[in-house]
Amino acid sequence: MTGSSDDVVPVAAPARVPVQGGGTFPVRRIYCVGRNFADHAREMGADAPASKADRGTPVFFAKPADAIVTTGEVPYPTATRDLHHEVELVVAIGRDAPAGDVSVDAASALVYGYAVGLDLTRRDLQAAAKAKGLPWDIAKGFDASAPIGPLVPAAGIGALGGRTLSLQVNGALRQTASLDQMIWDVPEILHELSKLFALRAGDLVFMGTPAGVAALQPGDICEARLDDVLALHCKITSPSL
């Protein structure tokens, strides 16, 4: 716990993500991109753009900063019987953005580094909320819903272009796609986010998932990768009571 002497209750310290080579990245906010791979949009019953000209605008939602898990052990959440994995590239913002709209050309300069993570989803709760036309925050923003691997500074990654994102569960391949298949790339997403929010150092952006999302069970071992440059290893443990 941490806080100032004027605080009336003790509060937890900010979540921090380890950085490869040393140090930690304090997390301010977590933004997430929905439907950023056409194949996943279609598997969820949504329309997918036929071309970049038909993209419209990105879908955004959020997770709380303390949903981050870096220990490698992810408790199966309460209130669901259908927990799904969604493997994603994660972008770490390393500097505050100028006020207002950040251009696509300027957006890359905001990036500190990258990681891979899982956008865990209580799919049954999401489906029930969608059926009633209700928000589905409880399906996305629950405790321990954002496992993430170590951050690697952007200079150590190079061009993202044709790199391959993948997830294996218990050694079997579940999801895989080239980052070239993203409907909106990293600079475009940061540009769009900057129209809606003041981007700040400490923000994370989960960039969306390809097709192949499926259920997880306690005991499952997950290995997420971006080629051989980013990795996340975690185990789904029994529910925390």
C-alpha positions as CSV (number, residue, x, y, z in Angstrom):
1,M,0.0,0.0,0.0
2,T,1.0,3.5,-0.6
3,G,-0.3,7.1,-0.5
4,S,0.3,10.5,1.1
5,S,-0.1,11.4,4.8
6,D,-3.3,13.2,3.9
7,D,-5.0,10.1,2.5
8,V,-8.0,8.9,4.5
9,V,-7.5,5.3,3.3
10,P,-4.5,3.3,2.2
11,V,-4.4,2.5,-1.6
12,A,-2.4,0.1,-3.7
13,A,0.7,1.2,-5.6
14,P,0.2,1.6,-9.4
15,A,0.5,-1.6,-11.5
16,R,3.9,-1.9,-13.1
17,V,5.1,-4.0,-16.0
18,P,8.7,-5.3,-16.1
19,V,10.9,-4.0,-18.9
20,Q,13.4,-6.3,-20.6
21,G,16.8,-5.2,-19.6
22,G,15.7,-3.7,-16.3
23,G,13.2,-1.2,-14.8
24,T,9.5,-1.2,-14.7
25,F,6.7,0.7,-16.6
26,P,4.0,2.2,-14.3
27,V,0.6,1.8,-15.8
28,R,-1.8,4.8,-15.9
29,R,-4.6,3.6,-18.2
30,I,-5.4,0.6,-20.4
31,Y,-7.1,1.3,-23.7
32,C,-8.3,-1.6,-25.9
33,V,-9.2,-1.9,-29.6
34,G,-12.1,-4.0,-30.7
35,R,-12.6,-5.7,-34.1
36,N,-9.1,-4.8,-35.4
37,F,-8.7,-8.0,-37.3
38,A,-11.4,-8.7,-40.0
39,D,-11.4,-12.5,-39.3
40,H,-12.2,-11.9,-35.6
41,A,-14.9,-9.4,-36.4
42,R,-16.6,-12.0,-38.6
43,E,-16.3,-14.8,-36.1
44,M,-18.0,-12.5,-33.5
45,G,-20.9,-11.9,-36.0
46,A,-19.9,-8.3,-36.9
47,D,-19.3,-6.8,-40.3
48,A,-15.7,-6.5,-41.5
49,P,-14.6,-3.8,-43.9
50,A,-13.8,-4.9,-47.4
51,S,-11.1,-2.3,-47.7
52,K,-9.3,0.5,-45.7
53,A,-11.7,3.0,-47.3
54,D,-14.6,1.2,-45.6
55,R,-13.1,1.0,-42.1
56,G,-15.2,3.7,-40.5
57,T,-13.9,4.4,-37.0
58,P,-12.2,2.0,-34.5
59,V,-14.1,0.5,-31.6
60,F,-12.5,1.3,-28.2
61,F,-13.1,0.1,-24.7
62,A,-11.0,0.2,-21.5
63,K,-9.8,-2.0,-18.6
64,P,-8.7,-0.8,-15.2
65,A,-5.0,-0.3,-14.8
66,D,-4.9,-2.8,-11.9
67,A,-6.3,-5.6,-14.2
68,I,-2.6,-6.1,-15.2
69,V,-1.1,-9.5,-14.3
70,T,2.7,-9.9,-14.5
71,T,3.2,-12.9,-12.2
72,G,2.4,-15.6,-14.7
73,E,-0.5,-16.9,-12.6
74,V,-4.0,-15.8,-13.7
75,P,-7.0,-16.7,-11.5
76,Y,-10.1,-17.9,-13.3
77,P,-12.6,-15.1,-12.7
78,T,-15.8,-15.2,-10.8
79,A,-19.3,-15.0,-12.4
80,T,-18.4,-16.8,-15.6
81,R,-18.3,-20.3,-17.1
82,D,-16.9,-19.1,-20.5
83,L,-13.6,-17.3,-20.1
84,H,-12.0,-16.6,-23.5
85,H,-8.5,-15.7,-24.5
86,E,-7.7,-12.9,-27.0
87,V,-4.0,-12.6,-27.8
88,E,-2.9,-9.0,-28.6
89,L,0.0,-6.7,-29.3
90,V,0.3,-4.2,-26.5
91,V,1.7,-0.7,-27.1
92,A,3.3,1.3,-24.2
93,I,3.1,5.1,-24.4
94,G,6.3,6.7,-23.1
95,R,5.6,10.4,-23.4
96,D,2.6,12.7,-23.0
97,A,0.9,13.6,-26.3
98,P,0.4,17.2,-27.4
99,A,-3.1,18.5,-26.6
100,G,-5.7,17.5,-29.1
101,D,-5.4,15.5,-32.3
102,V,-2.0,13.7,-32.8
103,S,-1.2,13.2,-36.4
104,V,-0.5,9.7,-37.8
105,D,3.0,10.8,-38.7
106,A,3.7,12.1,-35.2
107,A,2.1,9.2,-33.3
108,S,5.0,6.7,-33.5
109,A,7.2,9.1,-31.4
110,L,4.9,8.5,-28.4
111,V,5.7,4.7,-28.3
112,Y,8.1,3.5,-25.6
113,G,7.8,-0.1,-26.4
114,Y,5.8,-3.2,-27.0
115,A,4.6,-6.4,-25.2
116,V,2.1,-9.2,-25.9
117,G,-0.9,-9.7,-23.7
118,L,-4.2,-11.4,-23.3
119,D,-7.5,-9.5,-23.3
120,L,-9.4,-12.0,-21.2
121,T,-13.2,-11.9,-21.7
122,R,-16.1,-13.3,-19.8
123,R,-17.8,-14.2,-23.1
124,D,-21.1,-15.4,-21.5
125,L,-21.5,-12.1,-19.8
126,Q,-20.6,-10.2,-22.9
127,A,-23.1,-12.2,-25.0
128,A,-25.9,-11.6,-22.5
129,A,-25.2,-7.8,-22.4
130,K,-25.1,-7.6,-26.2
131,A,-28.4,-9.5,-26.5
132,K,-30.1,-6.8,-24.3
133,G,-28.3,-3.9,-25.9
134,L,-26.4,-3.1,-22.7
135,P,-22.8,-2.1,-22.1
136,W,-20.4,-5.0,-21.6
137,D,-17.8,-3.5,-19.3
138,I,-18.2,-6.4,-16.8
139,A,-17.2,-8.8,-19.5
140,K,-13.9,-7.0,-20.1
141,G,-12.8,-4.9,-17.1
142,F,-12.7,-7.5,-14.3
143,D,-9.8,-8.3,-12.0
144,A,-6.8,-10.0,-13.6
145,S,-8.2,-9.6,-17.1
146,A,-5.0,-8.2,-18.7
147,P,-2.0,-10.6,-18.4
148,I,1.0,-9.1,-20.0
149,G,4.6,-10.1,-20.8
150,P,7.7,-8.0,-20.3
151,L,7.9,-4.8,-22.3
152,V,10.7,-4.4,-24.9
153,P,11.7,-0.9,-26.0
154,A,10.6,-0.1,-29.5
155,A,14.2,0.2,-30.7
156,G,14.6,-3.5,-29.9
157,I,11.6,-4.5,-32.0
158,G,12.1,-2.6,-35.2
159,A,9.4,-2.6,-37.9
160,L,6.2,-4.4,-36.8
161,G,5.0,-5.0,-40.4
162,G,5.0,-8.7,-41.2
163,R,5.7,-10.0,-37.7
164,T,3.4,-12.8,-36.5
165,L,1.3,-12.8,-33.4
166,S,0.4,-16.2,-32.0
167,L,-1.1,-18.0,-29.0
168,Q,-0.6,-21.6,-27.9
169,V,-2.7,-23.2,-25.2
170,N,-1.3,-26.4,-23.7
171,G,1.0,-26.6,-26.7
172,A,-1.7,-26.4,-29.3
173,L,-1.9,-23.3,-31.6
174,R,-5.1,-21.4,-31.1
175,Q,-4.5,-18.0,-32.7
176,T,-2.1,-16.7,-35.3
177,A,-2.0,-13.7,-37.7
178,S,0.4,-11.3,-39.2
179,L,0.3,-7.7,-37.8
180,D,-0.1,-6.6,-41.5
181,Q,-3.7,-7.9,-41.1
182,M,-4.7,-5.3,-38.5
183,I,-7.4,-3.0,-39.9
184,W,-5.8,0.0,-38.1
185,D,-2.0,0.0,-37.4
186,V,-0.4,1.4,-34.3
187,P,0.1,5.1,-35.5
188,E,-3.5,5.1,-36.8
189,I,-4.9,3.8,-33.6
190,L,-2.9,6.4,-31.5
191,H,-4.1,9.1,-33.8
192,E,-7.8,8.0,-33.3
193,L,-7.4,7.7,-29.6
194,S,-5.9,11.1,-29.3
195,K,-9.1,12.6,-30.7
196,L,-11.0,11.1,-27.7
197,F,-8.5,11.1,-24.8
198,A,-5.3,12.9,-23.6
199,L,-2.7,10.2,-24.1
200,R,-0.1,10.2,-21.4
201,A,3.1,8.4,-20.4
202,G,2.1,5.1,-18.7
203,D,-0.8,4.3,-21.0
204,L,-1.1,0.9,-22.6
205,V,-3.0,0.1,-25.7
206,F,-4.2,-3.5,-26.5
207,M,-4.4,-3.6,-30.2
208,G,-7.0,-6.2,-30.9
209,T,-7.1,-9.9,-31.6
210,P,-7.2,-12.2,-34.6
211,A,-9.7,-15.1,-35.1
212,G,-9.5,-18.2,-33.0
213,V,-10.7,-17.0,-29.6
214,A,-11.8,-19.9,-27.4
215,A,-12.4,-21.0,-23.9
216,L,-9.8,-21.4,-21.1
217,Q,-10.0,-23.7,-18.1
218,P,-8.1,-23.8,-14.8
219,G,-4.8,-25.5,-15.4
220,D,-4.4,-24.3,-19.0
221,I,-0.9,-23.0,-19.9
222,C,-0.8,-20.1,-22.3
223,E,2.2,-19.0,-24.4
224,A,1.7,-15.8,-26.4
225,R,4.4,-14.6,-28.8
226,L,5.3,-12.0,-31.4
227,D,7.8,-14.0,-33.4
228,D,10.9,-14.4,-31.2
229,V,10.9,-10.8,-29.8
230,L,8.0,-10.7,-27.4
231,A,6.5,-13.4,-25.1
232,L,4.0,-14.1,-22.4
233,H,3.8,-17.3,-20.4
234,C,1.0,-17.7,-17.9
235,K,-1.2,-20.4,-16.3
236,I,-4.9,-20.2,-15.5
237,T,-5.3,-21.1,-11.9
238,S,-8.3,-22.0,-9.8
239,P,-10.7,-19.2,-8.9
240,S,-9.7,-16.9,-6.1
241,L,-12.3,-17.1,-3.4
